[in-house]
């Protein structure tokens, strides 16, 4: 069973939950989700740093990342995750087609 880490903007968290389920049910992948309830945005910087480190560890553990780039949107955090995945030799798949240089 392949392990995949979902990466994308939390503004699409509802869509990411559906995508994760589809990847598990349709393809049989083990999906490491990184969807959190940030509605209140009350986390301290230290808490956010821990979440970021945990997310990069999920990338370390996975076979590939799946970038949820709805309407072509890839935010700064997701760009860093993509670069981290590339640096560590992970395959990268995108939910939507990527325009040239969109993920840079």
C-alpha positions as YAML, in Angstrom:
chain: A
units: angstrom
residues:
- id: 1
  name: UNK
  ca: [0.00, 0.00, 0.00]
- id: 2
  name: UNK
  ca: [1.39, 3.38, -1.02]
- id: 3
  name: UNK
  ca: [1.47, 6.21, 1.51]
- id: 4
  name: UNK
  ca: [0.61, 9.72, 0.32]
- id: 5
  name: UNK
  ca: [0.80, 13.06, 2.09]
- id: 6
  name: UNK
  ca: [-1.83, 15.58, 1.11]
- id: 7
  name: UNK
  ca: [-0.52, 19.14, 0.67]
- id: 8
  name: UNK
  ca: [-2.56, 22.23, -0.03]
- id: 9
  name: UNK
  ca: [-4.12, 25.39, 1.29]
- id: 10
  name: UNK
  ca: [-6.34, 25.03, 4.34]
- id: 11
  name: UNK
  ca: [-8.87, 27.25, 2.61]
- id: 12
  name: UNK
  ca: [-9.68, 24.05, 0.71]
- id: 13
  name: UNK
  ca: [-9.80, 21.83, 3.80]
- id: 14
  name: UNK
  ca: [-13.31, 20.54, 3.05]
- id: 15
  name: UNK
  ca: [-12.25, 19.53, -0.45]
- id: 16
  name: UNK
  ca: [-9.04, 17.97, 0.92]
- id: 17
  name: UNK
  ca: [-11.03, 15.72, 3.23]
- id: 18
  name: UNK
  ca: [-13.10, 14.48, 0.27]
- id: 19
  name: UNK
  ca: [-9.98, 14.02, -1.87]
- id: 20
  name: UNK
  ca: [-8.27, 12.04, 0.91]
- id: 21
  name: UNK
  ca: [-11.25, 9.72, 1.19]
- id: 22
  name: UNK
  ca: [-11.31, 9.22, -2.57]
- id: 23
  name: UNK
  ca: [-7.59, 8.37, -2.65]
- id: 24
  name: UNK
  ca: [-8.13, 5.80, 0.08]
- id: 25
  name: UNK
  ca: [-11.37, 4.25, -1.21]
- id: 26
  name: UNK
  ca: [-10.70, 4.38, -4.95]
- id: 27
  name: UNK
  ca: [-6.95, 3.74, -5.07]
- id: 28
  name: UNK
  ca: [-6.27, 2.06, -1.72]
- id: 29
  name: UNK
  ca: [-3.66, 4.58, -0.62]
- id: 30
  name: UNK
  ca: [-2.89, 5.37, 3.01]
- id: 31
  name: UNK
  ca: [-3.40, 9.13, 3.17]
- id: 32
  name: UNK
  ca: [-1.61, 11.28, 5.72]
- id: 33
  name: UNK
  ca: [-3.84, 14.31, 6.02]
- id: 34
  name: UNK
  ca: [-2.73, 17.69, 7.20]
- id: 35
  name: UNK
  ca: [-6.10, 19.33, 7.71]
- id: 36
  name: UNK
  ca: [-6.59, 21.29, 10.91]
- id: 37
  name: UNK
  ca: [-9.28, 23.58, 12.22]
- id: 38
  name: UNK
  ca: [-7.63, 26.99, 12.01]
- id: 39
  name: UNK
  ca: [-10.86, 28.96, 12.08]
- id: 40
  name: UNK
  ca: [-9.87, 30.75, 15.28]
- id: 41
  name: UNK
  ca: [-6.19, 30.98, 14.40]
- id: 42
  name: UNK
  ca: [-5.39, 31.04, 18.12]
- id: 43
  name: UNK
  ca: [-2.31, 28.85, 17.87]
- id: 44
  name: UNK
  ca: [0.94, 30.23, 19.17]
- id: 45
  name: UNK
  ca: [3.95, 30.40, 16.86]
- id: 46
  name: UNK
  ca: [5.46, 27.49, 18.79]
- id: 47
  name: UNK
  ca: [2.35, 25.38, 18.16]
- id: 48
  name: UNK
  ca: [2.38, 26.29, 14.45]
- id: 49
  name: UNK
  ca: [6.07, 25.37, 14.23]
- id: 50
  name: UNK
  ca: [5.31, 21.94, 15.71]
- id: 51
  name: UNK
  ca: [2.54, 21.38, 13.18]
- id: 52
  name: UNK
  ca: [4.87, 22.39, 10.34]
- id: 53
  name: UNK
  ca: [7.58, 19.99, 11.56]
- id: 54
  name: UNK
  ca: [4.99, 17.21, 11.84]
- id: 55
  name: UNK
  ca: [3.88, 17.92, 8.28]
- id: 56
  name: UNK
  ca: [7.42, 17.65, 6.94]
- id: 57
  name: UNK
  ca: [7.81, 14.37, 8.84]
- id: 58
  name: UNK
  ca: [4.68, 13.13, 7.05]
- id: 59
  name: UNK
  ca: [6.40, 13.97, 3.76]
- id: 60
  name: UNK
  ca: [9.45, 12.00, 4.93]
- id: 61
  name: UNK
  ca: [7.24, 8.98, 5.61]
- id: 62
  name: UNK
  ca: [5.26, 8.99, 2.38]
- id: 63
  name: UNK
  ca: [5.90, 7.54, -1.05]
- id: 64
  name: UNK
  ca: [4.61, 10.67, -2.78]
- id: 65
  name: UNK
  ca: [2.78, 13.92, -2.13]
- id: 66
  name: UNK
  ca: [-0.54, 14.90, -3.64]
- id: 67
  name: UNK
  ca: [-0.92, 18.65, -4.10]
- id: 68
  name: UNK
  ca: [-4.45, 19.98, -3.88]
- id: 69
  name: UNK
  ca: [-4.14, 22.98, -6.20]
- id: 70
  name: UNK
  ca: [-7.76, 23.94, -6.75]
- id: 71
  name: UNK
  ca: [-8.14, 26.65, -9.40]
- id: 72
  name: UNK
  ca: [-4.36, 26.44, -9.77]
- id: 73
  name: UNK
  ca: [-3.74, 27.91, -6.33]
- id: 74
  name: UNK
  ca: [-0.49, 26.92, -4.61]
- id: 75
  name: UNK
  ca: [0.28, 29.01, -1.54]
- id: 76
  name: UNK
  ca: [3.67, 29.79, -0.05]
- id: 77
  name: UNK
  ca: [3.50, 26.99, 2.55]
- id: 78
  name: UNK
  ca: [2.58, 24.45, -0.09]
- id: 79
  name: UNK
  ca: [5.41, 25.69, -2.31]
- id: 80
  name: UNK
  ca: [7.84, 25.01, 0.56]
- id: 81
  name: UNK
  ca: [6.35, 21.53, 0.98]
- id: 82
  name: UNK
  ca: [6.78, 20.83, -2.73]
- id: 83
  name: UNK
  ca: [10.41, 21.95, -2.61]
- id: 84
  name: UNK
  ca: [11.01, 19.80, 0.47]
- id: 85
  name: UNK
  ca: [9.46, 16.80, -1.28]
- id: 86
  name: UNK
  ca: [11.59, 17.38, -4.39]
- id: 87
  name: UNK
  ca: [14.74, 17.71, -2.28]
- id: 88
  name: UNK
  ca: [13.95, 14.37, -0.64]
- id: 89
  name: UNK
  ca: [13.21, 12.55, -3.90]
- id: 90
  name: UNK
  ca: [9.44, 12.25, -3.49]
- id: 91
  name: UNK
  ca: [7.12, 11.97, -6.44]
- id: 92
  name: UNK
  ca: [4.67, 14.83, -6.76]
- id: 93
  name: UNK
  ca: [1.17, 14.60, -8.17]
- id: 94
  name: UNK
  ca: [-1.23, 17.50, -8.63]
- id: 95
  name: UNK
  ca: [-5.00, 17.51, -8.32]
- id: 96
  name: UNK
  ca: [-5.28, 19.87, -11.28]
- id: 97
  name: UNK
  ca: [-2.95, 20.35, -14.21]
- id: 98
  name: UNK
  ca: [-0.06, 22.64, -13.40]
- id: 99
  name: UNK
  ca: [0.90, 25.49, -15.69]
- id: 100
  name: UNK
  ca: [4.60, 25.77, -16.43]
- id: 101
  name: UNK
  ca: [6.48, 27.26, -13.45]
- id: 102
  name: UNK
  ca: [3.29, 27.30, -11.33]
- id: 103
  name: UNK
  ca: [4.87, 25.12, -8.64]
- id: 104
  name: UNK
  ca: [8.10, 27.15, -8.43]
...
